[in-house]
Amino acid sequence: MKTRLLFFICSSAILYSLIHLFITPAAIFASEGAALLSGPTAARCYFASVLIDENRYKIIASCRDLTVPPESETLFYRLWAKRLGAAAPPPAGGPGTKTSAFGRDPYLSLGDITSGKLAGDARDPFDEILITAEKESNPSNPNLDKIILSGLVQPIDYGLKPTSPLARVTLEPTVSPASPAEASAKAGKTVVATAFRIFVTVLLIIVAVAIIISVIQRRSASK
């Protein structure tokens, strides 16, 4: 009975871990975003990453005020990404450097920064970016004693906000102020129109009265 209970508990824990690993949305979008890399000097770098295909991120970096070369013995700037969920290794590649999943190095090499720029691709998700000063152009591990800049990848801010209902607005034509001549002409037209309406009204009244008188006279003659 105890063996079955222990087996059930272990199986449930493993199943929960697998579901959390493969279904959690954060792991999908962890690497898509931007970062502003800073450090002890005035140098700054802007980093951006976009997921353009399954397990493929397009990355760019643009830097300002990087001293070239970094030092007399370190001639290259190398851009690195820390794999998602990986623990940071000890400095200078000491024991325990391969601490990420499946025994891979925790840091992913993204390339050398040339003339302050870099464009490339990444295949693994990551959450932290750093730049190191290196003696050689293509090192297998970062020199963590020479971290120049670093920063965390932040989600993309699309600026989406909930829309509020718009107040109903009635649009009316804009009336420009009239000149004195136009005002006088408009007043004259108004007077003429009013006089015409009065004339028509009086004429209709006269015609109606004439018809009524004619009808009365005919009825009187017929009697």
Secondary structure, 3 states (H helix, E strand, C coil): CHHHHHHHHHHHHHHHHHHHHHHCCHHHHCCCEEEEEECCCCCEEEEEEEEEECCEEEEEEEEECCCCCCCCCCCEEEEEEEECCCCCCCHHHCCCCCCCHHHCCCEEEEEECECCEEEEEECCCEEEEEEEEECCCCCCCCCHHHEEEEEECEECCCCCCCCCCCCCCCCCCCCCCCCHHHHHHHHHHHHHHHHHHHHHHHHHHHHHHHHHHHHHHHHHHHC
